[in-house]
Amino acid sequence: MDGVSIAWGSRVGIVLDSLEVIRVERLLRLGFYASNNEADYEALVDGLRAAVKVGAIDVEIHSDSHLVVSQVEKDFE
């Protein structure tokens, strides 16, 4: 997952891979301006929602956002 905030809007992207070699890729434009951290959180939430919709049981999340990862792992407030 990744989120980006640029001058003309905010976007998020997610990739879901399964053990059965099924890949789902999504790129979404947010309907509001978001900071880079907010865009990363939106990507996380969208990715988790997509995982639930496809029936995922175990989920492994990858992100380049140290803040998001640390907060999800409860290492950071």
Phi and psi restraints in degrees (value plus and minus 20) as a CYANA .aco file:
   2 ASP   PHI    -178.2  -138.2
   2 ASP   PSI     130.0   170.0
   3 GLY   PHI    -150.2  -110.2
   3 GLY   PSI     132.0   172.0
   4 VAL   PHI    -163.9  -123.9
   4 VAL   PSI     121.2   161.2
   5 SER   PHI    -140.1  -100.1
   5 SER   PSI     101.9   141.9
   6 ILE   PHI    -150.7  -110.7
   6 ILE   PSI     152.4   192.4
   7 ALA   PHI     -73.9   -33.9
   7 ALA   PSI     -56.3   -16.3
   8 TRP   PHI    -120.3   -80.3
   8 TRP   PSI      -2.9    37.1
   9 GLY   PHI     121.4   161.4
   9 GLY   PSI     156.4   196.4
  10 SER   PHI    -135.4   -95.4
  10 SER   PSI     122.0   162.0
  11 ARG   PHI    -156.9  -116.9
  11 ARG   PSI     134.5   174.5
  12 VAL   PHI    -151.7  -111.7
  12 VAL   PSI     131.2   171.2
  13 GLY   PHI    -156.2  -116.2
  13 GLY   PSI     120.6   160.6
  14 ILE   PHI    -156.0  -116.0
  14 ILE   PSI     133.3   173.3
  15 VAL   PHI    -152.9  -112.9
  15 VAL   PSI     106.5   146.5
  16 LEU   PHI    -129.0   -89.0
  16 LEU   PSI     104.2   144.2
  17 ASP   PHI    -137.1   -97.1
  17 ASP   PSI     120.8   160.8
  18 SER   PHI    -135.2   -95.2
  18 SER   PSI     145.9   185.9
  19 LEU   PHI     -84.9   -44.9
  19 LEU   PSI     -42.4    -2.4
  20 GLU   PHI    -107.1   -67.1
  20 GLU   PSI      -5.0    35.0
  21 VAL   PHI      43.1    83.1
  21 VAL   PSI      16.6    56.6
  22 ILE   PHI    -119.0   -79.0
  22 ILE   PSI     111.7   151.7
  23 ARG   PHI    -143.5  -103.5
  23 ARG   PSI     111.3   151.3
  24 VAL   PHI    -139.7   -99.7
  24 VAL   PSI     105.5   145.5
  25 GLU   PHI    -138.8   -98.8
  25 GLU   PSI     115.9   155.9
  26 ARG   PHI    -154.3  -114.3
  26 ARG   PSI     115.8   155.8
  27 LEU   PHI    -147.6  -107.6
  27 LEU   PSI     101.6   141.6
  28 LEU   PHI    -144.5  -104.5
  28 LEU   PSI     121.8   161.8
  29 ARG   PHI    -115.1   -75.1
  29 ARG   PSI     107.0   147.0
  30 LEU   PHI     -94.9   -54.9
  30 LEU   PSI     125.9   165.9
  31 GLY   PHI    -104.2   -64.2
  31 GLY   PSI      -4.7    35.3
  32 PHE   PHI    -172.4  -132.4
  32 PHE   PSI     138.7   178.7
  33 TYR   PHI     -95.1   -55.1
  33 TYR   PSI     114.5   154.5
  34 ALA   PHI    -155.1  -115.1
  34 ALA   PSI     129.2   169.2
  35 SER   PHI     -90.2   -50.2
  35 SER   PSI     148.8   188.8
  36 ASN   PHI     -78.8   -38.8
  36 ASN   PSI     -61.8   -21.8
  37 ASN   PHI     -84.8   -44.8
  37 ASN   PSI     -62.2   -22.2
  38 GLU   PHI     -83.7   -43.7
  38 GLU   PSI     -59.6   -19.6
  39 ALA   PHI     -83.6   -43.6
  39 ALA   PSI     -58.8   -18.8
  40 ASP   PHI     -82.7   -42.7
  40 ASP   PSI     -61.5   -21.5
  41 TYR   PHI     -85.6   -45.6
  41 TYR   PSI     -60.4   -20.4
  42 GLU   PHI     -81.2   -41.2
  42 GLU   PSI     -59.4   -19.4
  43 ALA   PHI     -82.9   -42.9
  43 ALA   PSI     -62.5   -22.5
  44 LEU   PHI     -81.2   -41.2
  44 LEU   PSI     -68.4   -28.4
  45 VAL   PHI     -83.5   -43.5
  45 VAL   PSI     -64.7   -24.7
  46 ASP   PHI     -83.1   -43.1
  46 ASP   PSI     -61.2   -21.2
  47 GLY   PHI     -83.2   -43.2
  47 GLY   PSI     -61.2   -21.2
  48 LEU   PHI     -86.9   -46.9
  48 LEU   PSI     -60.2   -20.2
  49 ARG   PHI     -82.1   -42.1
  49 ARG   PSI     -63.4   -23.4
  50 ALA   PHI     -83.4   -43.4
  50 ALA   PSI     -60.0   -20.0
  51 ALA   PHI     -82.6   -42.6
  51 ALA   PSI     -61.3   -21.3
  52 VAL   PHI     -83.5   -43.5
  52 VAL   PSI     -62.7   -22.7
  53 LYS   PHI     -82.1   -42.1
  53 LYS   PSI     -52.8   -12.8
  54 VAL   PHI    -111.0   -71.0
  54 VAL   PSI     -16.3    23.7
  55 GLY   PHI      64.6   104.6
  55 GLY   PSI       2.8    42.8
  56 ALA   PHI     -83.3   -43.3
  56 ALA   PSI     120.8   160.8
  57 ILE   PHI    -125.9   -85.9
  57 ILE   PSI     -69.5   -29.5
  58 ASP   PHI    -129.7   -89.7
  58 ASP   PSI     113.1   153.1
  59 VAL   PHI    -147.8  -107.8
  59 VAL   PSI     113.7   153.7
  60 GLU   PHI    -135.3   -95.3
  60 GLU   PSI     105.5   145.5
  61 ILE   PHI    -126.4   -86.4
  61 ILE   PSI     115.3   155.3
  62 HIS   PHI    -142.1  -102.1
  62 HIS   PSI     112.7   152.7
  63 SER   PHI    -170.2  -130.2
  63 SER   PSI     130.4   170.4
  64 ASP   PHI    -112.1   -72.1
  64 ASP   PSI     -15.6    24.4
  65 SER   PHI    -112.0   -72.0
  65 SER   PSI      87.1   127.1
  66 HIS   PHI     -79.7   -39.7
  66 HIS   PSI     -59.2   -19.2
  67 LEU   PHI     -82.2   -42.2
  67 LEU   PSI     -70.7   -30.7
  68 VAL   PHI     -82.3   -42.3
  68 VAL   PSI     -67.7   -27.7
  69 VAL   PHI     -80.3   -40.3
  69 VAL   PSI     -65.4   -25.4
  70 SER   PHI     -84.5   -44.5
  70 SER   PSI     -58.2   -18.2
  71 GLN   PHI     -92.0   -52.0
  71 GLN   PSI     -58.8   -18.8
  72 VAL   PHI     -84.3   -44.3
  72 VAL   PSI     -59.1   -19.1
  73 GLU   PHI    -101.2   -61.2
  73 GLU   PSI     -19.5    20.5
  74 LYS   PHI      42.3    82.3
  74 LYS   PSI      10.3    50.3
  75 ASP   PHI    -110.8   -70.8
  75 ASP   PSI     -31.5     8.5
  76 PHE   PHI    -162.4  -122.4
  76 PHE   PSI     118.2   158.2
